[in-house]
């Protein structure tokens, strides 16, 4: 948001969510970078599995960051399990950089692709699930597109996925919020593309172009969502909310034009953290840190219907 397989099972627990729907929750360590929660319906055998890939920033398996807790992925995983669909959600490696001995300048966009790919390989090797579906949210949508293609997923679901490259997105945002810096940000991205680094950026752009983050931004810029989704030859579902403050519904429509075979669902009043927002932008912003709010009621049924048609 405002952004080799080494297999070890750590803990196995059985939980019940609701009185009539027992679920199995397993803590799974795929490798040193990928640790997460596998949630399965206890009464289902060979259920489909959804790999949940988070958005930008140091986001944990539940969809939370240090000062932002909304439990969006945790809630989605539980709702899917109640419908007979398993899921695996995991912490992003940048959440544990110091523990893993990773420096900011070492992070690349490809690391996120590698981690999601390792998770797919792990569960495919286990041969426990009937299908593997990739679901990516926000930045995770682009990661998911690449993984879905490389790992031949059974289907791909994008929620709040951008259709533009990250440099184009940032340039547009700066033009809207700080128009006086438009020319500087455009030149800085040109420098990155041409020489691999940018030095003459305005100090106001330090968060974007500080030297330690430039290698990551450069690696991310290379991936064009419209090109990646065009490459996908599998069932596709594109979802966007009409109250999303970060990714507009036009982005989903643009992805749909890039791959006309995809299903497109625009959910009225759903925001970026998958909540139903009927009021103001203040209500919208507050929901990012209100884990007690339910998910938008149309979201999970739409995903379940798509998966059960596979």
QUIVEN-V89577 format. One record per backbone hydrogen bond with DSSP energy under -1.0 kcal/mol. NH is the residue of the N-H (numbers start at 1). CO is the residue of the C=O. E is the energy in kcal/mol with one decimal. If there is no record, write none. Layout:
# QUIVEN-V89577
NH,CO,E  NH,CO,E
This chain:
# QUIVEN-V89577
3,1,-9.9  8,29,-2.1  10,27,-1.3  13,25,-2.0  15,23,-2.0  17,21,-1.2  23,15,-2.3  24,40,-3.4  25,13,-1.7  26,38,-2.7  27,11,-1.9  28,36,-2.7  29,8,-2.0  30,34,-2.2  31,34,-1.1  36,28,-2.7  37,89,-2.6  38,26,-3.0  39,87,-2.8  40,24,-2.8  42,22,-1.8  44,41,-1.4  49,131,-2.7  50,86,-2.1  51,133,-2.9  52,88,-2.5  53,135,-2.7  59,57,-2.1  60,64,-2.9  63,60,-2.0  65,68,-2.9  68,65,-1.7  73,62,-1.4  74,62,-1.2  75,71,-2.6  76,72,-2.0  77,73,-2.7  78,74,-2.0  79,75,-2.4  80,76,-2.5  81,77,-2.3  82,78,-1.8  83,80,-1.1  84,81,-1.9  85,80,-2.2  86,48,-2.3  87,39,-2.1  88,50,-2.2  89,37,-1.9  91,35,-2.0  92,59,-2.1  95,92,-1.9  96,93,-1.5  100,96,-2.1  102,97,-3.0  106,103,-1.9  107,104,-1.3  111,108,-1.5  112,109,-1.1  113,109,-1.2  114,110,-2.8  115,111,-2.2  116,112,-2.1  117,113,-2.4  118,114,-2.3  119,115,-1.7  120,116,-2.0  121,117,-2.6  122,118,-2.3  123,119,-2.1  124,120,-2.4  125,121,-2.3  126,122,-1.6  127,123,-1.1  130,47,-1.2  133,49,-3.2  134,155,-2.2  135,51,-2.8  136,157,-2.4  137,53,-2.5  138,159,-2.5  140,137,-2.4  141,138,-1.9  143,139,-1.7  144,140,-2.8  145,141,-2.0  146,142,-1.7  147,143,-2.2  148,144,-3.1  149,145,-1.8  150,146,-2.6  151,147,-2.9  153,148,-2.0  154,132,-2.6  156,235,-2.2  157,134,-2.9  158,237,-2.8  159,136,-2.6  160,239,-2.6  169,165,-2.2  170,166,-2.6  171,167,-2.3  172,168,-2.1  173,169,-2.3  174,170,-2.7  175,171,-2.1  176,172,-1.6  177,173,-2.5  178,174,-3.3  181,178,-2.8  182,179,-1.5  185,181,-2.5  186,182,-2.1  187,183,-2.2  188,184,-2.3  189,185,-2.0  190,186,-1.9  191,187,-2.6  192,188,-2.0  193,189,-2.5  194,190,-2.5  195,191,-3.0  196,192,-1.6  205,202,-2.6  206,203,-1.6  208,205,-1.0  209,205,-2.5  210,206,-1.7  213,210,-1.9  214,210,-1.1  217,213,-2.3  218,214,-2.8  219,215,-1.9  220,216,-2.2  221,217,-2.4  223,220,-1.8  228,224,-2.4  229,225,-2.6  230,226,-1.2  231,227,-1.0  232,229,-1.0  237,156,-2.0  238,263,-3.2  239,158,-3.1  240,265,-2.0  242,267,-2.1  243,270,-2.1  244,241,-1.0  251,248,-1.5  253,249,-2.0  254,250,-2.0  255,251,-2.0  256,252,-2.2  257,253,-1.9  258,254,-1.6  259,255,-1.6  262,259,-2.2  263,236,-2.8  265,238,-3.1  267,240,-2.7  270,267,-1.7  271,275,-2.0  274,271,-1.7  277,269,-3.3  284,280,-1.8  285,281,-2.9  286,282,-2.5  287,283,-1.5  288,285,-1.4  289,286,-2.0  290,287,-1.4  293,290,-1.7  296,274,-3.0  299,296,-1.5  302,298,-1.4  303,299,-1.9  304,300,-2.9  305,301,-2.5  306,302,-2.0  307,303,-2.4  308,304,-2.6  310,307,-1.4
